[in-house]
């Protein structure tokens, strides 16, 4: 696979384009690209195009692209995760893995037991992490990272979506669905993953009022990032 770079404005019929800003700096200073090198550009919405570098300045790469193609590398299931994010030093790997696996949307959730709300700067860094993960994995759709919302708002907002919804939480057998559930016939779903210490009883009750089912993860206690990756991998396999 040729080296991949993110470019949000691919020419619809191919042609000249300038790779600038962070992507150009990565190509020039880290990957040491040269005039005549072949690269792949992707736009984050499903398209990619083969390109050749025509010239390089200190801050820009001038390229000529072929007409874009639209290879389908997305899972059949569209998965939206609402996650009470872990500490910032553990967020990067979480976002990398979820992007690689194929999660469509990540909404940071501020739960009752959340110790620190994610900052705007952290969310911007995580969106950049999504780009890097797509470059590495060959994915052409950027995982969307929304703004942080309270758990009550997340449950209410996702009620408008007419598809299955789960909250990662142990429950009585009659109130839960198993991780062995077959997801192949589901087009879209939402899963909420709580903070360290878990969801409060009131949050679980509110989620169930909004049509959520409890999704137990077995008899072990997972870190937030482990639980999210396990859920995504099982549902998107």
N, C-alpha and C positions, 0 to 999 in steps of 0.2 A: 504494500500500500504506500502511495506517495504521501509526502508530508501534507497535513491538512491545516487549513487556516480558516478562521471565521470571517465572513464578509456578508453583511446584511443586505447589500444591494447588488446582487448578481445581475448582469445584463440579461434580459429575457431571451435574446437571440445570440448571446455571446458578444465578445468585443473587448474594448479596452476598459480597464478598471484600475483603480489605485488602492493598494493595501496600505493602510496608515495606522497611526496610533499604536496601541499595545500589540496588535497582531504583526504590524510591520517591525516593531522593535524585537519581537520574539523571533521573527524570521531572520532579521539581519544580524542581531547580536548573539542570539542563542544558537539558532540552527545554521547560521553562516551560509545562507543561500547565496547563489551566484546567478549572474545573467545567463539565461538559457535553461535554468533548472525547471523541471516540471513539478507542479504542486496541485493540490486539490483544494478548492474553495467551497464552503457550504454556508447557507444563509440562515440556518437555525429554524427554518419553517418547512424543511423537507427536501430542498433542492441542493444539488452539488454540481460543480463544473470543474473540468480539467483546465488547467491554465499553464502558461509559460511565462516566466519572468523576463521582461524585455529590458528593464534597466532598474538600477537601485541608487537611491540617494541616502543620506544619513538617516532620514526619517520615513521614507516611503519606498514601496516596491510598485513599479508599474508593470502591469500584467496584461496579457491577452487571453481571454477565456473562450472555451468552446461553449456551445449552447448548453444550458443546464439540463441535467437528468433528474429523475425523481424516484430513486430506489426506495422501496418500502422496507424499512428495517424496524418498524415500530411493532410492539406487541399488539395482539388482537384486543386485549382489554385496556381500556383507558382508566388509569388508576390515579386518584387524587388522595394524597396523604395530608392530613392535618397533624402536625407533630409539635409537641412541646420541646423545643430544641434543647440539646444538652449544652454544656459549657462551650464557649467559643472554640477552644482548642480541639474539641471533638466534632465540631460541625463540618469541617472541611471534608473529612473522610466520609461522613454520612452522605453529604451531597454528591460526592464523587460516585459512591456506590449506587445511590438511587438513580442518578443520571445514566450510568452504565446499564443498569437493569432495565430501564425503560419507563420509569414513573413519569406521568404526564405533568402533574402539578403538585407542588409542595407549598402548603400554607403554614407558616409558623404560628403556633397557637400559644397564647398566654393563659396557662391554666391556674387554678387556685393555688397550687403548690409550686408554681414557677418561681425560681429564686431571682432570676435576672431576665428582664425583657430584652429580646434581640434589638440591637441598635441599627440605625439606618446604615451605618458604615459596614457593620457585619453582613447585613443582607446584600449590600453591593459587592462585597468580597465573595460571598457565596454565589452570586450570579456570575461572577467571573469564573469561579470554580466550575460551574456548569459548562461554560464554553470550553475550558481545558479538558473536561471529562469527555465532551462530545468529540473534540479533536482526537483524543486518544482512542476512543472506542469505535469510531466510525458512525456514530449516531448523527443524524442530520436535523433532528428536532431538539431545540433547547428545552430542557425541563423548566417550567415556569415556577418562579419563586415569588409568591405574593407578599403583601405587607402583613405584619403581625396583627392578629385579631384575638379578642378574648374568646375563651372556650364557648361561652354562651352564644356569642355571635356566630362562631363557626358552625355549631350545631343548627342554629336557626337558618343560616344562609344555605347550608347544604340540604336542608329539608326541601327546598325548591327543586332539587335535582331528583328526578323520578327514577332512581336506580338504587341497588342495595347499599346499605351503610352499616359499618361496623365500628365498634369501639374496643380497642385492645384492653381487655379486663377480664379477670376470672369471674365465673358466674355459675349458677346452678345449671345443670344440663338442660333443663327445660327452657332456660332463657338464653342459650348460647348456640352458636354454630361452631363446628369443628374446623380446624385448619385443613382437614381432609376434604372439605367441601369442594365439589367440582366447579371450577370457575369458567370452563370453556365456553359456556353459552351466555355468559354475562358480558355485555358490551362496555359498561362503565360501572365503577364502584368507588366508594369513599371509605377510608379507614382513618380513625383518630388514634394516635399513639400518645400516651400521657407522659408526664414528667417523672423525674426521680421521686420516689415515694408514691407514684400512681395517681390516678384520678380520685377526687373526693367522692363520697357517696352521692352528694347532691349533683355533681357533674354527671355521674353515671345515670342517675335518675332523669336528669334533663335530657341527656342524649337519647335515652330510650323513649322519652316522650316525643322526641323528634324522629322516631322511626329507626333508631340504631339498634342493632343486636350486639350482644357481647361476644367478643372473639378471644377465647383463652389461648394462651401460647404454650401450654404444657405446665409441668410441675417445677420449672426452674424460673428464676428471676433474671430477666435480661436487662442490660443497659438499654437506654432509649435507642441508640443507633443500631444495636443488635436486633432489637425487636422490629424496628422499621425495615431493616434489610431482610430479615427472615420473612416478614409478611409480604414484602414486595416480590421477593424471589419466588415464593410459593404461588402467589397469585398471577405472576406474569410468566411463569415457566412455560 
